[in-house]
Amino acid sequence: MDQKEQRVFTFKLTQFIWLVAGLAEGLIGLRVLLRLMGANPENPFAVVVYGITRPLLWPFTTLTSQPNVGSYVLEIGSVIAMLVYAMLAWVLVQGSMILLYPMRQPPPTVEDHRRE
């Protein structure tokens, strides 16, 4: 794989990482809003959102208490999960750039021209 192909691959990989992270962040954020607004948990849309985000939030479910007033719930663990997933995505993107992005050849210097 030449340098141009490797740069394109690295760019596409980082864009894919941000896409997946953005989808996860958006769904978790939507869940936080639905719970905060006291959305009907039996509503089909809420059922889908809660079902998709449940595996993403599993490590954070018992991290903190969830303050509530009636059916209005603030999922602090979900907010923390959003922060953790954003940091994880950033680390993956930076790591892929360090490991996969080829360095360009430095521009020739005056010393290089004198040697020729």
Buried (B, 14 or more C-beta within 10 A) or exposed (E): EEEEEEBEBBBEBBEEBBEEBEEBBEBBBBBBEBBBEEBEEEEEEBEEBBEBBEEBBEEBEEEBEEEEEEEEBBBBBBBBBBEEBBEEBEEBBEEBEEEBBEEEEEEEEEEEEEEE
